């Protein structure tokens, strides 16, 4: 397969180049976050009961990854992907609005709903109406560079948010975890580059060509990553994908694997991490063995043995690269998301 030829022919904004440049984006995002942290430090005094991260799509995933990474050492984090913000969730909360464009109606509505109800507010955005409202309201706003598809700016959605949460006293982590993750991201980007046709990302894309992906994981470290894989297959590869979690899926979804031929076009991608509960791992083993006769294929991935941030981002990158290669195999441009654009236009009337 001549990947460079497909890249030149199909990839209008060089999505592959953006994924390859993720380590550089991490470095820039980390610097921005560190520079912004002092603005969030006065929030420490509030002693938050929880953190609510409001955002949609590519911008929400940064919050999901932060939640997964910090699950064992942060004030409880809740995602808000809706216009409304229940009052029992909002009270005593640090509210973080995350919108890459700054113009997403749902996130702006959640921002408005949070005003006067939550304990404190902060935002991460490249500008737009969200930055304007923050300036109007005196809300600290971390400005990240614009001009990318939001999902390609995942480093900018995630890393400044980690700085914000730590500076506000809502999370603890060590800078060394970032240093390690940066090294691992560099290794992974070299490994998944199109120079070798037998790399794991290309193999994954080939396994998914003409199929639907069912991404299964445990709801521990890889919850955000499973969603990211599914969304990247949707938006970059223009293909349907689905995600669900063990052990819950063994109590409902597993029964759906009985419809014969249709499911032969489905590939189960099972993501596992060493922090998964041992019984959840057993659920995965037993559940997958029961689904095997019905599925087109089952591919299993174990995170590499390194720190939590490294494991999470390394696994995310495998999905990011595979989604771009799958776009090429599907003969589509990874960048445009015409239906999302049309929907936003219609909803803004
Ligand atoms: O990837 C995309 O383009 C979408 O999922 C967007 O992230 C989503 O529509 C929200 O937009 P924004 O990230 O600008 O708030």
Boltz pocket constraint, residues with backbone or C-beta under 6 A from the ligand:
constraints:
  - pocket:
      binder: B
      contacts: [[A, 56], [A, 57], [A, 58], [A, 59], [A, 60], [A, 98], [A, 99], [A, 100], [A, 101], [A, 102], [A, 103], [A, 104], [A, 107], [A, 149], [A, 150], [A, 151], [A, 235], [A, 337], [A, 340]]
      max_distance: 6.0
